Amino acid sequence: MGSIDSSWRTLQAFIQIQAFRDLDIDCTVVGLSTQNNGAVQIKEVLYLDGEIHEAPEILRRHCASLIAVWAAGQTATLIDLDQCACVGRQFEPREFGLGRRFAIHAVPFDATQWLFVVISYASQWSDIGRVKKLIVELATKAKQIHAVAGFATCLPPSLIASGFDWHRFTSREVEILKLVASGLSNKQIARQLGSSPNTVRNQIHAVFQKAGVSNRTELALRVASADLS
């Protein structure tokens, strides 16, 4: 694929280094925001890794609120939000008292436009200084990728044009989309992904629901039109 896919993969690889993996991040968002007279607006979401449980517009408003808090000090910031469940993994009933922590940082393009990065975790990080250092590194890396590769969305535009709501699919679910469309059985997919057949069955069911299809043939046709190969 072209530079869009390459830049996405570069950023995704950076997030997979051990220092980030140790944080157990369940959602990462990169985007462009503007600020005029104190009002923050999300211009574009460039990268999303992690499930969202509300409409994409909720994610944009949520990020705008986090950026507004960050703007007061314009330094890497950690924010705790009780039972916020619009992004990341969904809380189980037994985790009722569990909150969500966000880390956010942004780097400027000019006086009014910023590239921002938000990461979330369904608890609290113990080493705050380390998290702040990593979110600064991630924001800097994202800006470098955007400048060099024309960093746009995390998936090819053809995926959006095909009717898929790309905001709703995680990177693992996109991988499953491809494998199902290629004709592999649940057991074959499980072996390839290193998962159990039961886990894969549940993941495929979730993909069917998100894609608005009822069987593998329909899903294969949707994936073919999206040109995910």
C-alpha positions as CSV (number, residue, x, y, z in Angstrom):
1,M,0.0,0.0,0.0
2,G,1.0,3.6,-0.1
3,S,2.4,6.1,2.4
4,I,-0.8,6.2,4.5
5,D,-0.6,2.5,5.4
6,S,3.2,2.8,5.9
7,S,2.9,5.7,8.3
8,W,0.1,3.9,10.3
9,R,2.3,0.7,10.5
10,T,5.3,2.8,11.6
11,L,3.3,4.4,14.5
12,Q,1.8,1.1,15.4
13,A,5.2,-0.5,15.6
14,F,6.4,2.3,17.8
15,I,3.5,1.7,20.3
16,Q,4.4,-2.0,20.4
17,I,7.8,-1.4,22.1
18,Q,8.1,-2.9,25.5
19,A,7.9,0.5,27.4
20,F,4.4,1.1,25.9
21,R,3.3,-2.6,26.3
22,D,4.1,-2.4,30.0
23,L,1.4,0.4,30.3
24,D,-1.3,-2.0,29.1
25,I,-2.9,0.8,27.0
26,D,-6.3,-0.1,25.7
27,C,-6.9,2.9,23.4
28,T,-4.6,5.3,21.4
29,V,-5.9,8.3,19.5
30,V,-3.9,10.7,17.3
31,G,-5.6,13.7,15.7
32,L,-5.5,17.3,14.7
33,S,-7.2,19.9,16.8
34,T,-7.7,23.7,16.5
35,Q,-8.1,26.2,19.2
36,N,-9.6,29.7,18.7
37,N,-10.5,32.0,21.5
38,G,-10.3,29.2,24.0
39,A,-12.6,26.8,22.0
40,V,-11.1,23.5,21.1
41,Q,-12.3,21.6,18.0
42,I,-11.2,18.3,16.6
43,K,-10.3,18.8,13.0
44,E,-9.5,15.2,12.1
45,V,-8.8,11.8,13.8
46,L,-5.7,10.4,12.2
47,Y,-5.1,7.2,14.0
48,L,-7.2,5.0,16.3
49,D,-6.1,1.7,17.9
50,G,-8.7,0.4,20.3
51,E,-12.5,0.0,20.4
52,I,-14.9,2.9,20.9
53,H,-18.3,2.2,22.3
54,E,-20.1,5.4,21.3
55,A,-20.5,7.2,17.9
56,P,-17.3,8.7,16.5
57,E,-18.6,12.2,17.2
58,I,-18.6,11.3,21.0
59,L,-14.9,10.4,20.7
60,R,-14.2,13.7,19.0
61,R,-16.0,15.7,21.8
62,H,-14.3,13.6,24.4
63,C,-10.8,14.4,23.0
64,A,-11.7,18.1,22.7
65,S,-12.5,18.1,26.4
66,L,-9.2,16.5,27.3
67,I,-7.3,18.9,25.1
68,A,-9.0,21.8,26.7
69,V,-7.7,20.6,30.1
70,W,-4.3,20.0,28.7
71,A,-4.1,23.5,27.1
72,A,-4.0,25.1,30.6
73,G,-0.5,23.9,31.1
74,Q,0.5,22.7,27.6
75,T,2.6,19.8,29.1
76,A,2.0,16.1,29.3
77,T,-1.0,15.6,31.5
78,L,-2.8,12.7,33.2
79,I,-6.5,12.9,33.8
80,D,-8.7,10.5,35.8
81,L,-12.3,10.0,34.7
82,D,-14.3,7.5,36.9
83,Q,-16.5,5.3,34.8
84,C,-15.7,6.8,31.4
85,A,-16.4,3.8,29.0
86,C,-16.6,5.5,25.6
87,V,-13.2,4.1,24.6
88,G,-11.0,1.1,25.4
89,R,-12.2,-2.1,26.9
90,Q,-15.6,-2.2,28.5
91,F,-15.8,-2.6,32.2
92,E,-17.3,-5.7,33.7
93,P,-20.0,-5.4,36.4
94,R,-17.6,-6.6,39.1
95,E,-15.3,-3.6,38.1
96,F,-17.9,-1.0,39.0
97,G,-15.5,1.0,41.1
98,L,-12.8,1.0,38.4
99,G,-12.0,4.3,36.7
100,R,-10.2,5.3,33.6
101,R,-7.0,7.3,33.3
102,F,-6.0,9.3,30.2
103,A,-2.6,10.7,29.3
104,I,-2.6,13.5,26.7
105,H,0.0,15.6,25.0
106,A,0.1,17.8,21.9
107,V,2.7,19.5,19.7
108,P,2.0,22.7,17.7
109,F,1.9,23.1,13.9
110,D,1.2,26.8,14.2
111,A,-0.5,29.3,16.6
112,T,-4.0,27.6,16.4
113,Q,-3.4,24.0,15.2
114,W,-2.1,21.1,17.3
115,L,-1.4,17.4,16.7
116,F,-2.6,15.6,19.8
117,V,-2.1,12.1,21.3
118,V,-4.4,10.5,23.9
119,I,-3.8,7.1,25.5
120,S,-6.1,5.4,28.0
121,Y,-5.9,2.7,30.6
122,A,-8.6,1.1,32.7
123,S,-7.0,1.8,36.1
124,Q,-4.1,4.1,37.3
125,W,-0.5,4.0,36.2
126,S,1.9,3.8,39.1
127,D,4.9,5.6,37.4
128,I,3.4,8.9,36.4
129,G,6.7,10.4,35.3
130,R,7.4,7.5,32.9
131,V,4.0,7.8,31.4
132,K,4.4,11.5,30.7
133,K,7.8,10.9,29.1
134,L,6.3,8.2,26.8
135,I,3.3,10.3,25.8
136,V,5.7,13.1,24.8
137,E,7.8,10.7,22.7
138,L,4.6,9.4,21.1
139,A,3.4,12.9,20.2
140,T,6.8,13.8,18.8
141,K,6.9,10.6,16.7
142,A,3.4,11.2,15.4
143,K,4.2,14.7,14.3
144,Q,7.4,13.4,12.5
145,I,5.4,10.8,10.6
146,H,2.7,13.3,9.7
147,A,5.3,15.7,8.3
148,V,7.2,13.0,6.3
149,A,4.4,10.7,5.1
150,G,1.4,13.0,4.9
151,F,0.0,10.9,7.8
152,A,-3.8,10.7,7.4
153,T,-6.2,8.0,8.6
154,C,-5.1,4.8,10.2
155,L,-6.7,2.7,7.4
156,P,-6.8,3.2,3.6
157,P,-9.6,5.5,2.4
158,S,-11.1,2.7,0.4
159,L,-12.1,1.0,3.7
160,I,-14.2,4.1,4.6
161,A,-15.6,4.4,1.1
162,S,-16.7,0.8,1.1
163,G,-19.3,1.5,3.8
164,F,-17.3,0.2,6.8
165,D,-17.4,2.4,9.8
166,W,-13.6,2.3,10.3
167,H,-13.8,3.9,13.8
168,R,-15.5,0.8,15.1
169,F,-12.8,-1.8,14.1
170,T,-9.7,-2.5,16.1
171,S,-6.5,-3.5,14.3
172,R,-7.0,-7.1,15.4
173,E,-10.6,-7.1,14.0
174,V,-9.2,-5.8,10.6
175,E,-6.8,-8.7,10.7
176,I,-9.7,-11.1,11.3
177,L,-11.7,-9.5,8.5
178,K,-8.9,-10.4,6.1
179,L,-8.5,-13.9,7.4
180,V,-12.3,-14.7,7.2
181,A,-12.5,-13.2,3.7
182,S,-9.6,-15.4,2.6
183,G,-11.7,-18.5,3.4
184,L,-9.8,-19.8,6.5
185,S,-11.8,-21.8,9.1
186,N,-12.1,-20.7,12.7
187,K,-9.4,-23.3,13.7
188,Q,-7.1,-22.1,11.0
189,I,-7.5,-18.5,12.1
190,A,-7.0,-19.4,15.7
191,R,-3.7,-21.2,14.9
192,Q,-2.5,-18.2,12.8
193,L,-3.4,-15.7,15.6
194,G,-2.3,-17.9,18.5
195,S,-5.8,-17.8,20.0
196,S,-8.4,-20.4,21.0
197,P,-11.2,-21.3,18.5
198,N,-13.7,-20.1,21.0
199,T,-12.1,-16.7,21.2
200,V,-11.9,-16.5,17.5
201,R,-15.6,-17.5,17.1
202,N,-16.6,-14.7,19.5
203,Q,-14.4,-12.2,17.7
204,I,-15.9,-13.1,14.3
205,H,-19.4,-12.8,15.7
206,A,-18.5,-9.3,16.9
207,V,-17.1,-8.4,13.4
208,F,-20.2,-9.7,11.7
209,Q,-22.3,-7.3,13.9
210,K,-20.1,-4.3,13.3
211,A,-19.9,-5.0,9.5
212,G,-23.7,-5.5,9.3
213,V,-23.4,-8.9,7.7
214,S,-24.8,-12.3,8.7
215,N,-22.4,-14.8,7.1
216,R,-18.8,-15.2,5.8
217,T,-19.8,-14.7,2.1
218,E,-21.3,-11.3,2.8
219,L,-18.3,-10.3,4.8
220,A,-15.9,-11.5,2.1
221,L,-17.8,-9.3,-0.5
222,R,-17.6,-6.3,1.9
223,V,-13.8,-6.8,2.4
224,A,-13.2,-7.3,-1.3
225,S,-14.9,-4.0,-2.1
226,A,-12.8,-2.4,0.6
227,D,-9.5,-3.6,-1.1
228,L,-7.9,-4.7,2.2
229,S,-5.3,-6.9,0.6
